[in-house]
Amino acid sequence: MTDFIWSITNLRSAKIDGQILAVNYAVKAVSSDNVYAVWHDVVELTGDLIVNYADVTEDIIVQWVKDKLTEFKVNQIQNNLESKIQEKLNPVFVNELPWLPPIELEQVL
């Protein structure tokens, strides 16, 4: 099972009235094996999303982003991240030098 964690990494707002104009967001997908993939993007928001700037929470903004993207795009992003995780768990290609011994995780840490 994969968990998708949506977060807001930046807001661009109008200084004069606090209207939020654009949102940088990230989606982190984490599998039960602790393998992860991340997606970053920016969404431009329109003036129809009015809320007192002092009352804005990350949950409100995440919902605005998802609404703006549409359910189709949200699913597309999450499916893309799930595919990236599956590629990491079940690689088709291997990047290594056959004349060197494989590096064990303990050697790296």
Protein Blocks (a to p, Z undefined) as FASTA:
>chain_A
ZZdddddfbdcddfklopafbdcdddddddfkopacdddddddddfklccdfklpcfklm
mmmmmmmnommlmmmmmmmmmmmmmmmmmcfbdcddfkbccddfklmZZ
